[in-house]
Amino acid sequence: MSLTEARFHDLVDATQENLEDVFDDSDLDVDVENSAGVLTIKFENGTQLIFSRQEPLRQLWLAARSGGFHFEYDEDNSRWVHDSTNELLSEMVARLTLEQAGAELEFEEI
């Protein structure tokens, strides 16, 4: 079953808000910008995480120093899952934050 457009946007909005909150509440020196549905996290060392919605595919995309990653929403388990490795978005964001900023943050399963 594919997501409706409205449900997709609600899920991405909620996910981006959740991510913003984690970064805002952390001790990391980051710039958080959410503009036109794209969430950009800029770390002190100049690297970034960029979260964008791909409406036609109903996917959430993540661009990082190590590459681009595509996530599909798993309605049964209420979480974003990488389309080829099945890694959860929350796990990948935690791993990439450690790789790019050297910081360990905890993200709820999202």
Backbone bond lengths (Angstrom), bond angles and torsions (degrees), N, CA, C in turn:
res aa  C-N    CA-C-N  psi(-1)  N-CA   C-N-CA  omega(-1)  CA-C   N-CA-C  phi
1 M - - - 1.455 - - 1.529 108.71 -
2 S 1.304 115.85 128.17 1.458 117.59 -178.90 1.530 109.97 -92.98
3 L 1.314 114.54 153.62 1.459 120.95 -179.12 1.517 110.55 -70.69
4 T 1.313 115.94 145.16 1.465 118.82 170.65 1.527 107.31 -72.39
5 E 1.303 116.56 160.96 1.462 120.69 179.56 1.528 110.70 -59.90
6 A 1.323 116.35 -44.68 1.469 120.40 -178.64 1.531 110.93 -63.49
7 R 1.320 117.51 -44.83 1.471 121.32 179.94 1.530 109.72 -63.50
8 F 1.309 116.52 -42.65 1.463 120.98 178.79 1.533 110.50 -57.29
9 H 1.325 116.99 -49.39 1.467 120.31 -178.96 1.528 111.17 -64.39
10 D 1.328 117.43 -39.20 1.469 120.52 177.36 1.531 110.91 -61.17
11 L 1.336 116.05 -43.09 1.469 120.56 -179.46 1.524 111.61 -65.61
12 V 1.319 116.60 -44.33 1.468 119.69 179.68 1.528 110.05 -65.26
13 D 1.328 116.75 -43.51 1.472 119.84 178.42 1.522 111.02 -58.21
14 A 1.323 116.64 -46.66 1.463 120.99 -178.92 1.527 110.70 -64.73
15 T 1.315 116.63 -40.47 1.467 120.91 179.41 1.516 110.59 -64.63
16 Q 1.325 116.68 -45.37 1.461 119.56 179.78 1.528 111.52 -64.69
17 E 1.317 117.68 -38.28 1.469 120.85 177.17 1.524 110.38 -63.04
18 N 1.324 116.14 -42.83 1.460 121.61 178.65 1.531 110.00 -60.28
19 L 1.331 116.78 -46.66 1.463 120.78 179.13 1.524 111.21 -62.30
20 E 1.333 116.25 -44.93 1.468 120.54 177.56 1.526 110.81 -55.68
21 D 1.330 116.14 -46.12 1.464 120.83 -178.56 1.522 111.47 -60.14
22 V 1.333 117.25 -43.86 1.466 120.29 -179.26 1.527 110.31 -61.99
23 F 1.336 116.29 -46.17 1.468 119.13 -179.64 1.525 111.44 -68.52
24 D 1.337 117.45 -40.25 1.463 120.58 179.11 1.528 111.83 -63.64
25 D 1.334 116.72 -35.87 1.459 121.39 -177.42 1.528 113.03 -83.45
26 S 1.338 116.37 -7.90 1.470 119.89 -178.22 1.531 109.79 -82.87
27 D 1.314 114.94 170.25 1.465 120.58 176.49 1.524 111.76 -88.37
28 L 1.329 116.67 3.06 1.461 120.69 -178.84 1.527 111.28 -69.37
29 D 1.310 115.15 145.54 1.460 120.92 173.87 1.525 106.82 -88.66
30 V 1.323 116.70 92.03 1.460 121.97 -177.87 1.521 110.39 -128.61
31 D 1.312 115.14 152.37 1.455 121.19 169.82 1.516 106.35 -103.74
32 V 1.315 116.41 127.15 1.458 122.22 179.87 1.516 107.65 -113.15
33 E 1.324 115.75 124.59 1.455 120.12 -179.48 1.525 108.68 -132.47
34 N 1.319 115.78 128.87 1.457 120.51 176.66 1.520 106.75 -123.38
35 S 1.326 115.39 111.38 1.451 120.53 -176.07 1.523 109.78 -141.40
36 A 1.319 115.52 128.63 1.471 122.07 177.91 1.523 111.88 53.56
37 G 1.333 115.96 37.90 1.462 119.77 176.24 1.508 115.25 80.52
38 V 1.334 116.91 6.79 1.462 121.42 178.20 1.524 108.61 -112.89
39 L 1.324 116.21 123.40 1.461 122.12 179.10 1.521 108.23 -101.09
40 T 1.337 115.64 122.54 1.461 120.66 179.57 1.524 108.89 -118.00
41 I 1.334 115.29 127.14 1.458 122.52 176.04 1.524 106.04 -110.13
42 K 1.335 116.68 115.82 1.468 120.97 -179.65 1.524 108.22 -107.70
43 F 1.339 114.77 119.44 1.454 120.37 179.66 1.531 110.63 -85.09
44 E 1.313 115.07 161.97 1.460 122.10 -177.12 1.534 112.04 -57.49
45 N 1.336 116.99 -32.00 1.467 120.74 -177.24 1.532 112.82 -83.54
46 G 1.333 117.16 4.99 1.454 120.82 176.75 1.521 115.26 94.78
47 T 1.331 117.47 -11.63 1.458 118.65 177.84 1.530 109.79 -79.17
48 Q 1.322 115.62 162.55 1.462 120.60 -175.57 1.524 111.71 -138.51
49 L 1.314 114.37 157.43 1.459 123.01 164.09 1.521 105.33 -119.31
50 I 1.317 117.00 130.28 1.457 121.21 -178.44 1.522 108.62 -124.83
51 F 1.325 115.48 121.21 1.459 122.43 -179.26 1.524 108.32 -108.32
52 S 1.319 116.60 121.96 1.462 119.50 -179.40 1.522 110.34 -134.77
53 R 1.311 114.67 152.14 1.464 119.81 -179.86 1.518 109.53 -94.54
54 Q 1.307 115.73 137.97 1.458 122.11 175.47 1.524 106.61 -113.94
55 E 1.320 113.70 87.25 1.459 120.35 -171.59 1.531 113.94 -57.28
56 P 1.352 119.95 -47.00 1.467 118.60 -177.51 1.537 112.92 -59.26
57 L 1.341 116.66 -31.94 1.462 121.22 -178.88 1.524 112.41 -94.45
58 R 1.335 116.87 -8.86 1.472 122.63 -174.54 1.525 110.13 55.75
59 Q 1.333 114.80 44.34 1.458 120.78 179.47 1.522 110.15 -121.66
60 L 1.337 114.49 154.58 1.450 122.89 171.34 1.519 105.68 -105.63
61 W 1.328 116.79 124.49 1.462 120.93 -179.16 1.509 109.86 -105.73
62 L 1.327 114.71 145.31 1.456 122.43 179.45 1.524 108.03 -127.70
63 A 1.322 115.98 121.35 1.455 121.45 174.85 1.525 108.05 -105.07
64 A 1.339 115.60 131.50 1.459 122.02 -178.99 1.521 108.53 -139.94
65 R 1.308 116.33 174.16 1.463 120.85 179.30 1.531 110.63 -56.95
66 S 1.324 116.78 -35.17 1.470 120.71 -175.83 1.530 113.90 -86.87
67 G 1.333 117.72 -2.17 1.462 118.56 176.74 1.509 113.46 143.01
68 G 1.320 114.71 -168.51 1.457 121.92 178.91 1.519 109.98 -112.01
69 F 1.317 116.24 142.11 1.457 121.53 -174.82 1.526 109.72 -134.31
70 H 1.311 115.98 140.42 1.463 121.48 -177.05 1.526 109.48 -116.51
71 F 1.331 115.64 133.15 1.462 121.45 -177.45 1.515 110.65 -122.45
72 E 1.328 114.77 139.50 1.458 121.51 175.48 1.516 107.69 -114.05
73 Y 1.323 115.86 149.37 1.460 119.30 -177.52 1.524 110.28 -86.19
74 D 1.317 115.67 128.03 1.461 123.01 177.64 1.531 107.30 -95.38
75 E 1.326 116.04 99.08 1.470 121.13 -177.19 1.524 111.88 -61.29
76 D 1.333 116.87 -38.20 1.465 120.23 -176.78 1.523 112.36 -61.91
77 N 1.347 116.22 -35.52 1.465 120.32 -177.22 1.523 113.30 -112.71
78 S 1.328 116.75 4.42 1.470 122.69 176.71 1.521 113.29 52.99
79 R 1.332 115.33 57.08 1.461 119.12 179.69 1.528 110.47 -158.48
80 W 1.338 115.14 157.95 1.464 122.32 176.74 1.521 108.55 -89.22
81 V 1.341 115.86 131.28 1.459 122.21 -176.05 1.525 109.50 -125.84
82 H 1.336 116.57 134.91 1.463 121.37 177.49 1.519 109.27 -59.95
83 D 1.327 116.66 136.16 1.463 120.23 -170.54 1.521 114.87 -71.22
84 S 1.340 118.59 -14.03 1.466 117.61 178.23 1.525 114.07 -123.62
85 T 1.337 118.12 -26.90 1.467 119.50 -178.23 1.529 113.14 -103.58
86 N 1.326 116.65 -13.00 1.466 122.81 -175.88 1.529 113.95 66.71
87 E 1.341 117.80 12.25 1.466 120.42 174.40 1.523 107.83 -68.42
88 L 1.317 116.42 139.71 1.454 120.50 178.49 1.524 109.92 -74.12
89 L 1.324 115.47 148.34 1.463 120.37 177.23 1.524 110.25 -55.59
90 S 1.326 117.27 -44.00 1.468 120.65 -178.40 1.528 111.08 -60.59
91 E 1.327 117.44 -39.77 1.464 121.01 179.32 1.528 110.64 -67.27
92 M 1.326 115.79 -43.85 1.459 118.89 -178.43 1.526 111.70 -66.85
93 V 1.327 117.49 -41.62 1.466 119.68 180.00 1.531 110.05 -63.77
94 A 1.312 117.52 -39.73 1.467 120.55 177.25 1.530 110.19 -63.17
95 R 1.329 117.09 -43.67 1.464 121.60 -179.48 1.532 111.00 -65.76
96 L 1.331 116.59 -44.69 1.466 120.27 -179.01 1.532 111.91 -68.09
97 T 1.327 117.31 -35.15 1.466 120.77 176.77 1.526 109.67 -64.01
98 L 1.318 116.68 -40.19 1.466 120.95 177.23 1.527 109.78 -65.63
99 E 1.336 117.38 -45.62 1.467 121.50 -179.54 1.522 112.06 -64.33
100 Q 1.317 117.58 -43.98 1.460 120.88 -172.68 1.517 113.88 -88.70
101 A 1.323 117.75 -31.92 1.467 119.97 -175.60 1.528 113.00 -118.61
102 G 1.334 116.61 -6.06 1.456 119.70 179.50 1.517 113.51 69.53
103 A 1.330 116.40 21.95 1.464 120.03 -176.90 1.519 110.86 -121.63
104 E 1.322 114.62 141.06 1.459 119.79 176.21 1.513 109.49 -97.67
105 L 1.310 115.60 117.75 1.466 121.74 175.96 1.515 108.15 -122.55
106 E 1.320 115.07 150.71 1.467 119.21 177.29 1.513 109.35 -104.26
107 F 1.323 114.91 130.44 1.451 121.48 177.91 1.511 107.71 -116.96
108 E 1.329 114.96 135.10 1.465 118.32 175.38 1.519 108.07 -62.29
109 E 1.310 115.44 156.98 1.462 119.39 176.24 1.535 107.30 -62.40
110 I 1.297 115.68 113.97 1.458 121.01 -177.53 1.507 110.68 -129.96
